[in-house]
Amino acid sequence: MTETPWQPTSSIEALRRRGALLADIRRFFAERAVLEVEVPVLSRRATSDPHIDSITALCNGDPAYLATSPEFGLKRLLAAGIGDCYYLGKAFREGEAGGRHNPEFTMLEWYRCGWDDRRLMSEVGELLSRVLNVAQVQSLSYRELFLRELQLDPHAASEQELHVCAAREVELSFIPASRDECLDLLMSHRLEPAMGDGITLLYDFPASQAALAKVLEDETGTPVARRFEAYVGGMELANGYWELTDAAEQLHRFQADHRYRGMHKLHVYPFEERLVAALEAGMPECAGVALGIDRLLMLAGGYASIDEVIAFPIERA
């Protein structure tokens, strides 16, 4: 009989470390009176994000989708009056596999009512410092990072200037299709490795990368997305927003995502119109953030691959 591998890819020590990390996170939020809630991971609606694909399932003979994040359910609870809350559990994304990705992964997402992105960014720094025992935390804007490392203002630079910079700084086998693609390439290949070993909180992204965040003017009068990302040692761990609460703008962004997906021959999923209805009913002003637990565990334990912190990645599941 051919031997069938059945053992977990992670060590028992890593699994115990995972359990301790989850318990510590729950203590962190219990100390702050943030309520843990559950939301569905199977829905008739899916992501509209052009850069993320949902995993399709069948439910009672009809298409359904595994949640790429708990965001839509949590925001509906916020509109219903739940208050500060968090979700700690599974999320799913099609096509994500590799040293830092698994299609099934563990996500922490939380929302703070009455907070903006700056205040939530500070709490993210506190959580990461506590879990990772890292004291060094730097906060800087997207513009400051580009000016420091590339002497380039990402908001003011022309598309041609960005193409020239990308060609100079990154080994490319293709021509980037847009200014945002140039910025993303520069961020992933040039700037993330330059962030250092501590915690970096990066804020005020280009307005074109707002996703579901508010767009407001910064101190220079430039429209920026009021969102932030948290990195440790150049690895992205968290993505946070001062959340959009305008129902009409939310619908506009869903529709724009659908047009983009259609133009680029990507699958167009049914979007979450119940979120639009929740915003119309009145979701409170809030800030929210999603954080990848598997990557956090990799950093906390010094592991090189996500397979070392997940008992049964997709190949073994």
ABEGO torsion letter per residue (X at the ends): XBBBBABBABBAAAAAAAAAAAAAAAAAAAAAGBBBBBBBABBABBBABAABBBBBBBBGGBBBBBBABAAAAAAAAAAAGAEBBBBBBBBBBBGBBEAABBABBBBBBBBBBGBBAAAAAAAAAAAAAAAAGBABBBBBBAAAAAAAAAGBBAAABBAAAAAAAAAAABBBABBBABAAAAAAAAAAAAAAAAAEABBBBBBGBBAAAAEABBBBBBAAGBBBBBBBBBBBGGBBABBBBBBBABAAAAAAAAAAAAAAAAAAGBBBBBBBAAAAAAAAAGBBBBBBBBBBAAAAAAAAAGBABAAAABABBAAAX
